[in-house]
Amino acid sequence: MDVQFVDTTFRDGHQSLWAMGMRSGMIAAVAEFMDQAGFKAIEVPVTGVFVKKFVRDLKEDPWEMSRMVAKKMPNTVKGCMGGAFIHPFEAPPPRSIIELFFVRLVETGALNRIQVICNTLDQIKRVFPWIIPQFRNLGLQVVVALAYTISPRHTDEYYAQKMRELRLFKPDAIYLKDQGGLLTVDRVRTLLPAILRNANGVPVELHSHCTTGLAPLVYLEALKLGVCALYTAVPPLANGSSQPSVFNVAANARLMGFCPRVNEKVLLPVAERLTAIARQENLPIGAPLEYDYSQYVHQVPGAGVYYLLAGDDRDYAGGLPGRKIQPRGYGGPDIEDILDGGPFEVEEFQLAGRSGRSGEGSEQEEER
């Protein structure tokens, strides 16, 4: 069976390890190699939260970055997280403004695929009926993310029912998004079959984080169960709180008899160049983590780890080796109390974490 790969290096990889600190020049240095690797899609930092980061902190033009990405990677589908908003920290603007933003973004050529969460804020009922057709009208591939968490409510049947509800929107793919890296091999053995049975022929992908050290093993088990695409990153932006390394997963998949549809040789200079950049800029280099049970207590998203460890309201952290998140007593409301039994995406976590550091409460309207 062929195994496809969705690359996260330019989006979730550096959001998890460099707190969105990857500059346009760093992307430009390796983008042409990435375009030759045969990825099913490459995530790129082009939607609202990245626009704000480029303008406010990196002092760069996000639209120029988008045009550069389109020029240097013309052969690969380019995707990013998005939804019925521009910036997740703000009240949603009028629908016409959301449409205008995505129209202009698509015109740059930097976005061909939109990845939308369906089960953190009741999106299936509240926004999918109008935002999915809007994305379709722009010619985008629509890939729906089903966020994973652990609670008495989030059973196999819960996820099976969500899959059935998603059929109406005819997504191009659906992926199980384990933003906290909470999945175990035993858990996917019942969960993924329930999801696949209800996929109605829609391709199923898997996205996880290495926060517990289990993601590479979970990926291999997912392949056995029939998952067709995996989200990985290129070192030094793999491992740590990011995704598994494409080199590791592809090599193991090949030994198990699968056929990885990625050119690892082309990616070697990418890893070398990005590692050199990391060392020059004193940025973290992702490494495998020891198993840490506290991840199942606080459930902090992989892309939120460095924000919390840094305690930096500029949304940037340069790396904090050896420091761990404390599930309780970090100076505000407990993360698990804020979570209140629902999956937490990184934007929601950052907002709650800021409220915690300032000693203020935070109300998150989670799907019940």
C-alpha positions as CSV (number, residue, x, y, z in Angstrom):
1,M,0.0,0.0,0.0
2,D,1.2,3.5,-0.8
3,V,1.7,5.9,2.1
4,Q,1.4,9.6,1.4
5,F,2.9,12.4,3.6
6,V,1.6,15.8,4.5
7,D,4.5,18.0,5.5
8,T,4.2,20.3,8.5
9,T,7.7,21.9,8.6
10,F,6.6,25.4,7.5
11,R,3.4,25.5,9.6
12,D,2.9,23.2,12.6
13,G,6.6,22.2,12.8
14,H,7.9,25.6,13.5
15,Q,4.7,26.6,15.4
16,S,5.5,23.8,17.8
17,L,9.2,24.2,18.2
18,W,10.0,27.8,17.1
19,A,6.7,29.4,18.2
20,M,6.1,30.6,14.6
21,G,9.5,32.2,14.5
22,M,10.3,30.9,10.9
23,R,11.1,33.9,8.7
24,S,10.4,34.2,4.9
25,G,14.1,33.7,4.1
26,M,14.3,30.5,6.0
27,I,11.4,29.1,4.0
28,A,12.8,30.4,0.7
29,A,16.1,28.7,1.4
30,V,14.6,25.2,1.2
31,A,11.2,25.6,-0.5
32,E,12.3,24.4,-4.0
33,F,13.7,21.2,-2.5
34,M,10.5,20.6,-0.6
35,D,8.5,21.0,-3.9
36,Q,10.5,18.1,-5.4
37,A,9.9,15.7,-2.5
38,G,6.5,14.4,-3.6
39,F,4.4,15.4,-0.6
40,K,0.6,15.0,-0.8
41,A,0.5,18.5,0.6
42,I,2.8,21.0,2.3
43,E,1.4,23.2,5.1
44,V,2.3,26.8,4.7
45,P,2.0,29.7,7.2
46,V,-0.5,31.9,5.3
47,T,-3.7,32.3,7.4
48,G,-4.6,35.0,9.9
49,V,-2.6,34.1,13.0
50,F,0.6,33.9,10.8
51,V,-0.2,37.2,9.1
52,K,-0.3,38.8,12.5
53,K,3.0,37.1,13.5
54,F,4.8,38.2,10.4
55,V,3.6,41.8,10.7
56,R,3.9,42.3,14.5
57,D,6.9,40.3,15.5
58,L,8.9,39.3,12.4
59,K,8.4,42.7,10.7
60,E,7.8,41.1,7.3
61,D,5.2,41.3,4.6
62,P,3.0,38.2,4.8
63,W,1.6,38.7,1.3
64,E,5.2,38.8,-0.2
65,M,5.9,35.6,1.7
66,S,2.7,34.0,0.2
67,R,3.7,35.0,-3.3
68,M,7.2,33.6,-2.7
69,V,5.8,30.2,-1.5
70,A,3.6,30.0,-4.6
71,K,6.5,30.7,-6.9
72,K,9.0,28.3,-5.3
73,M,6.5,25.4,-4.8
74,P,4.3,25.4,-7.9
75,N,4.0,21.6,-8.1
76,T,2.8,20.8,-4.6
77,V,-0.6,21.3,-3.0
78,K,-0.2,24.0,-0.3
79,G,-2.5,24.0,2.7
80,C,-3.1,25.6,6.1
81,M,-5.6,25.6,9.0
82,G,-8.5,28.0,8.5
83,G,-12.1,28.5,9.2
84,A,-14.9,31.1,9.6
85,F,-12.5,33.7,11.0
86,I,-9.4,35.5,10.1
87,H,-7.7,35.7,13.5
88,P,-8.9,33.2,16.2
89,F,-8.4,35.6,19.1
90,E,-10.8,38.2,17.7
91,A,-14.6,38.3,17.2
92,P,-15.3,37.0,13.7
93,P,-15.6,39.8,11.2
94,P,-18.5,39.9,8.7
95,R,-18.7,37.0,6.3
96,S,-17.8,39.4,3.4
97,I,-14.5,40.3,5.0
98,I,-13.7,36.6,5.6
99,E,-14.5,35.9,2.0
100,L,-12.3,38.8,0.8
101,F,-9.4,37.6,2.9
102,F,-9.5,34.1,1.4
103,V,-10.1,35.4,-2.1
104,R,-7.0,37.5,-1.9
105,L,-5.0,34.7,-0.3
106,V,-6.0,32.2,-3.0
107,E,-5.1,34.7,-5.7
108,T,-1.5,34.7,-4.5
109,G,-1.3,31.0,-5.4
110,A,-0.1,30.0,-1.9
111,L,-3.3,28.2,-0.8
112,N,-4.9,25.2,-2.5
113,R,-6.1,23.2,0.5
114,I,-7.9,24.4,3.6
115,Q,-7.9,22.4,6.8
116,V,-10.9,23.1,9.1
117,I,-11.6,21.8,12.6
118,C,-15.1,20.4,13.0
119,N,-15.6,19.6,16.7
120,T,-14.2,22.2,19.1
121,L,-16.9,24.9,18.7
122,D,-19.8,23.0,17.2
123,Q,-18.5,24.0,13.7
124,I,-20.5,21.4,11.9
125,K,-23.8,23.1,12.8
126,R,-22.7,26.7,13.3
127,V,-20.4,27.5,10.4
128,F,-19.9,24.6,8.0
129,P,-23.2,25.2,6.1
130,W,-21.8,28.5,4.8
131,I,-18.0,28.4,5.1
132,I,-17.5,25.0,3.3
133,P,-19.4,26.2,0.2
134,Q,-17.4,29.4,0.2
135,F,-14.1,27.4,0.2
136,R,-15.5,25.2,-2.5
137,N,-16.3,28.3,-4.7
138,L,-12.6,29.3,-4.3
139,G,-11.5,26.0,-5.8
140,L,-9.9,24.8,-2.5
141,Q,-9.6,21.2,-1.4
142,V,-11.5,20.9,1.8
143,V,-9.9,18.7,4.5
144,V,-11.8,18.4,7.8
145,A,-9.9,17.9,11.1
146,L,-11.6,15.8,13.8
147,A,-9.9,16.9,17.0
148,Y,-9.0,14.1,19.5
149,T,-9.0,14.3,23.2
150,I,-9.7,12.0,26.2
151,S,-12.9,12.3,28.2
152,P,-15.9,10.1,29.1
153,R,-17.7,11.8,26.2
154,H,-15.1,11.2,23.5
155,T,-15.8,7.5,22.8
156,D,-15.5,5.5,19.5
157,E,-19.2,6.2,18.9
158,Y,-18.7,9.9,19.4
159,Y,-16.1,10.0,16.6
160,A,-18.1,7.6,14.4
161,Q,-21.1,9.9,14.7
162,K,-19.0,12.9,13.7
163,M,-17.9,11.1,10.7
164,R,-21.5,10.4,9.7
165,E,-22.4,14.1,10.2
166,L,-19.5,15.1,7.9
167,R,-20.7,13.1,4.9
168,L,-23.1,16.0,4.0
169,F,-20.2,18.3,3.3
170,K,-18.3,15.8,1.0
171,P,-14.8,16.6,2.3
172,D,-11.8,15.7,0.1
173,A,-10.2,14.1,3.2
174,I,-10.7,13.8,6.9
175,Y,-7.9,13.6,9.4
176,L,-7.8,12.7,13.0
177,K,-6.0,15.6,14.6
178,D,-4.3,14.6,17.8
179,Q,-3.1,18.0,18.8
180,G,-2.0,17.0,22.3
181,G,-0.1,13.8,21.2
182,L,-2.4,11.8,23.4
183,L,-3.1,8.8,21.2
184,T,-1.7,5.4,22.1
185,V,-1.3,2.2,20.1
186,D,-4.1,0.5,22.0
187,R,-6.4,3.5,21.6
188,V,-6.1,3.7,17.8
189,R,-6.8,0.0,17.5
190,T,-10.5,0.6,18.3
191,L,-10.8,4.3,17.3
192,L,-9.4,4.3,13.8
193,P,-11.6,1.3,12.7
194,A,-14.6,3.1,13.9
195,I,-13.6,6.2,11.9
196,L,-12.7,4.3,8.8
197,R,-16.0,2.3,8.8
198,N,-17.9,5.5,8.7
199,A,-15.7,7.4,6.2
200,N,-17.9,6.4,3.3
201,G,-14.8,6.2,1.0
202,V,-13.3,9.5,2.0
203,P,-9.5,9.2,2.6
204,V,-8.5,9.3,6.3
205,E,-5.3,10.9,7.4
206,L,-3.6,11.1,10.8
207,H,-1.9,14.0,12.5
208,S,-0.2,13.7,15.9
209,H,2.5,15.3,18.0
210,C,5.5,13.7,19.7
211,T,4.8,15.1,23.1
212,T,4.6,11.7,24.8
213,G,7.1,10.0,22.5
214,L,4.4,7.6,21.2
215,A,3.5,9.2,17.9
216,P,5.9,7.3,15.6
217,L,4.5,4.0,17.0
218,V,0.9,5.2,16.6
219,Y,1.6,6.1,13.0
220,L,2.9,2.6,12.2
221,E,-0.2,1.1,13.8
222,A,-2.4,3.5,11.8
223,L,-0.9,2.2,8.6
224,K,-1.8,-1.3,9.5
225,L,-5.4,-0.2,10.1
226,G,-5.7,1.5,6.7
227,V,-4.8,5.2,7.2
228,C,-3.5,6.5,3.9
229,A,-1.6,9.7,4.8
230,L,0.5,10.8,7.7
231,Y,1.6,14.3,8.9
232,T,5.3,14.5,9.4
233,A,8.1,17.2,9.5
234,V,11.6,17.5,8.4
235,P,14.3,17.8,11.1
236,P,15.2,19.9,13.0
237,L,11.5,20.8,13.1
238,A,10.4,17.2,13.8
239,N,10.1,15.4,17.1
240,G,10.0,17.4,20.4
241,S,6.5,18.7,20.6
242,S,6.2,18.7,16.8
243,Q,5.3,15.8,14.4
244,P,7.4,12.7,13.8
245,S,10.3,12.9,11.4
246,V,9.5,12.0,7.8
247,F,12.8,10.1,7.6
248,N,12.0,7.9,10.5
249,V,8.4,7.2,9.6
250,A,9.2,6.5,5.9
251,A,12.0,4.2,6.8
252,N,9.9,2.2,9.2
253,A,6.9,2.1,6.8
254,R,9.2,0.7,4.1
255,L,10.5,-2.1,6.4
256,M,6.9,-3.0,7.2
257,G,6.2,-3.5,3.5
258,F,4.5,-0.2,2.7
259,C,5.6,2.1,-0.2
260,P,6.3,5.7,1.1
261,R,5.5,8.2,-1.6
262,V,8.2,10.7,-0.7
263,N,11.8,11.3,-1.9
264,E,13.9,11.4,1.2
265,K,17.1,12.0,-0.7
266,V,15.8,15.4,-1.9
267,L,15.0,16.3,1.7
268,L,18.5,15.7,3.1
269,P,19.7,19.2,2.1
270,V,16.5,20.7,3.6
271,A,17.4,19.1,7.0
272,E,21.0,20.2,6.7
273,R,20.1,23.8,5.8
274,L,17.4,24.2,8.5
275,T,19.7,22.7,11.1
276,A,22.4,25.2,10.2
277,I,19.8,28.0,10.5
278,A,18.7,26.7,13.9
279,R,22.2,26.7,15.3
280,Q,23.0,30.2,13.9
281,E,19.7,31.7,15.3
282,N,19.9,29.7,18.6
283,L,16.6,28.0,17.8
284,P,15.5,24.6,19.2
285,I,16.4,21.4,17.4
286,G,13.7,18.8,17.8
287,A,14.7,15.6,19.6
288,P,12.7,12.6,20.8
289,L,11.1,13.1,24.2
290,E,10.9,10.8,27.1
291,Y,7.4,9.5,28.0
292,D,5.7,12.1,30.2
293,Y,2.4,11.1,31.7
294,S,1.6,14.7,32.7
295,Q,0.7,15.3,29.0
296,Y,-2.5,13.3,29.7
297,V,-3.3,15.6,32.7
298,H,-2.9,19.0,31.1
299,Q,-3.4,18.0,27.4
300,V,-1.6,21.1,26.1
301,P,-1.5,21.1,22.3
302,G,2.0,20.3,20.8
303,A,2.0,23.7,19.1
304,G,1.3,25.4,22.5
305,V,4.1,23.9,24.6
306,Y,6.7,26.6,23.9
307,Y,4.2,29.4,24.5
308,L,3.5,28.2,28.0
309,L,7.1,27.3,28.9
310,A,8.3,30.7,27.7
311,G,5.5,32.7,29.4
312,D,6.1,35.3,26.6
313,D,3.2,37.4,25.4
314,R,5.0,38.0,22.1
315,D,4.1,34.5,21.1
316,Y,7.8,33.6,20.7
317,A,10.1,31.2,22.5
318,G,13.7,30.4,21.6
319,G,13.8,27.0,23.2
320,L,13.7,25.8,26.8
321,P,15.4,22.4,27.0
322,G,14.8,20.4,30.1
323,R,11.7,22.4,31.3
324,K,8.4,20.7,31.7
325,I,4.8,22.0,31.8
326,Q,3.3,21.7,35.3
327,P,-0.3,20.6,35.1
328,R,-1.3,22.6,38.1
329,G,-0.2,25.7,39.9
330,Y,1.4,27.7,37.1
331,G,-0.2,31.0,38.4
332,G,-3.8,30.9,37.1
333,P,-6.7,28.5,36.5
334,D,-5.7,24.9,35.9
335,I,-5.4,24.0,32.3
336,E,-7.6,20.9,32.8
337,D,-10.3,23.1,34.4
338,I,-10.3,25.5,31.5
339,L,-10.4,22.6,29.1
340,D,-13.7,21.4,30.7
341,G,-13.8,18.1,28.8
342,G,-13.4,19.3,25.2
343,P,-10.5,19.2,22.7
344,F,-8.3,22.3,22.9
345,E,-6.8,23.7,19.7
346,V,-3.6,25.7,20.1
347,E,-5.3,29.1,19.5
348,E,-7.8,28.4,22.3
349,F,-5.1,27.2,24.6
350,Q,-3.0,30.3,24.0
351,L,-6.0,32.5,24.9
352,A,-6.7,30.5,28.0
353,G,-3.0,30.4,29.0
354,R,-2.7,34.2,28.8
355,S,-5.8,34.6,31.0
356,G,-4.2,32.2,33.4
357,R,-0.9,34.1,33.6
358,S,-2.8,37.3,34.2
359,G,-4.9,35.8,36.9
360,E,-8.1,36.3,35.0
361,G,-10.8,33.7,34.2
362,S,-11.4,32.4,30.7
363,E,-14.7,31.2,29.3
364,Q,-14.3,28.8,26.4
365,E,-17.6,27.9,24.7
366,E,-16.8,24.2,23.9
367,E,-19.1,21.9,22.0
368,R,-21.2,19.9,24.4
